[in-house]
Amino acid sequence: MATISRCLANGSLSLKNHQRSKQKIVSSGIRSPILNSNKPDLSSLVGHNTSNHNRLRNGMDQRSWQRRSVKGDEGTENSSSIERRKEAGVAQCSAGLEGIGGGVARAGRGVAIPERAKVVAMMAVVMMLCNADRVVMSVAVVPLAAEYGWSSSFVGIVQSSFLWGYVISSMVGGRLADKYGGKRVMACAAALWSLATFLTPWAARQSTATLLVIRALFGLAEGVAFPTMSTFLPRWFPTHERATAVGISMAGFHLGNVISFLASPIIMSHVGISGTFAFFASIGYAWLFVWLITISNEPNDSPNISQAELQMIQAGRSEGKSGRSEFPSLKLIFSKVEMWAIIIANVVNNWGYFVLLSWMPVYFKTVYNVNLKQAAWFSAIPWGVMAFSGYVAGASADYLIKSGLSITKVRKIVQSIGFVGPGVSLLCLSFAKTPGIAALLMTIALSLSSFSQAGYFCNVQDVAPKYAGSLHGLTNGIGTVAAIISTMGAGFFVQWLGSFQAFLTLTAILYFSATIFYNVYSTGDLIFS
């Protein structure tokens, strides 16, 4: 009853407009089942007269007409499609909810879920697959190294080979997403990296050169994921929901670690290494099918979005998103010290992240002599907590911004947590005597490092909302070079010194140095409009 009252109160059409719409429907030969049903008069329930009841029913009838006719309309939205969306406002008035998935709207027996909630859910799933497919190799490299006699230094080369393609595509991925749309680019990327995942065991059997090429192709496809996400989410979310959307998407990314670390050894024990890679590749293609038929590139393109939700998204977008202008030159970009704060933060974050991602199972097996399944459990726990803490970081940052704290201060606070926390934890790791204590310290390190998602990661959208995808691709490409160095460097450190701790101490020093630089030079203000 309360829902019906709200819909009647928020209806934007007069009775005259609805009667005119009804005449159009009748004249076109379309008969709505709603008009023919023998439902009781609702006016007695809500205290309104029969005309108000007719207005609701005609609005529902018009919504039915809109759904039928929208299938034939493609391309840009013209004035008639805008009018139809306005007319559908009566039946969809409750679909524009404050907050991502802050609830569902009920109209009769149906449930209306905000379109942006569907978008962020699908983005979280593909980011989960993006990371899960990486981690399969981190687990499989242990038996593969034993089977083919790889040294620790060569394991580092194999682990870093996916970054060779990653560094290239991450630089151009943002430009591709800006030009062709995030939906299309993400779909092509997922299809390609799923294929490379499937081919990895076959490539290992052929030769080391073939394996390195396939892993580089895998990285080439995955390199566009983050820049595309950075372009796609700001189109669907207002500024005060953006960090939360990133947090949810990154929670899926980190859950990919957990799922792959835990599931991969079990699947390998039943279907072997090849079956494990094939399993994760098949999930990627299942996601691709759903993505293509349910998600639109822009809110304006969605046939299911309500007028209220569309207006809320458009009103909350950052300045500088509209219109076209020339992309800033590299000379101009690198002349901004604020951009260097983001670049250095990206470099250090990638350095530490890929060391832990690539070497954690090997670390537990080498230092604490645990078997592969135990190493997978100890490796999965930190990533599981990181998934939750990433959402907390995003929601907390959005809350502080909505509370009136400046964007600059919020970014500096959360980024400081994201670097100082893991730096201290890695230093303490040298005192861990059991795998349980080591897993606890790594859990603290990774859970706090997830605050960087609401720091430098969102900072690109603050300083250059129009070029967020392209600039994120540029900064992430530079950060990927650091990831290659750290992943290969860790392998040589272990082989030469026989210990992980020296390299982890170096990583901690980089965390502390980057914290100081970011706090001195970063900003949340617009620099590229």
CORNOR-V547050 format. One record per run of one state. SS is the DSSP state (@ for helix, = for strand, . for the rest). FROM is the first residue (numbers start at 1). LEN is the number of residues. Records with the same first field share a line. If there is no record, write none. Layout:
# CORNOR-V547050
SS = FROM-LEN, FROM-LEN
This chain:
# CORNOR-V547050
. = 1-1, 11-4, 28-5, 37-6, 47-3, 71-8, 88-17, 108-2, 113-2, 149-3, 181-1, 207-1, 223-1, 237-2, 295-4, 302-5, 316-14, 335-2, 369-3, 403-4, 432-3, 455-1, 464-1, 498-3, 522-8
@ = 2-9, 15-13, 33-4, 43-4, 50-21, 79-9, 115-34, 152-29, 182-25, 208-15, 224-13, 239-56, 299-3, 307-9, 330-5, 337-32, 372-31, 407-25, 435-20, 456-8, 465-33, 501-21
= = 105-3, 110-3
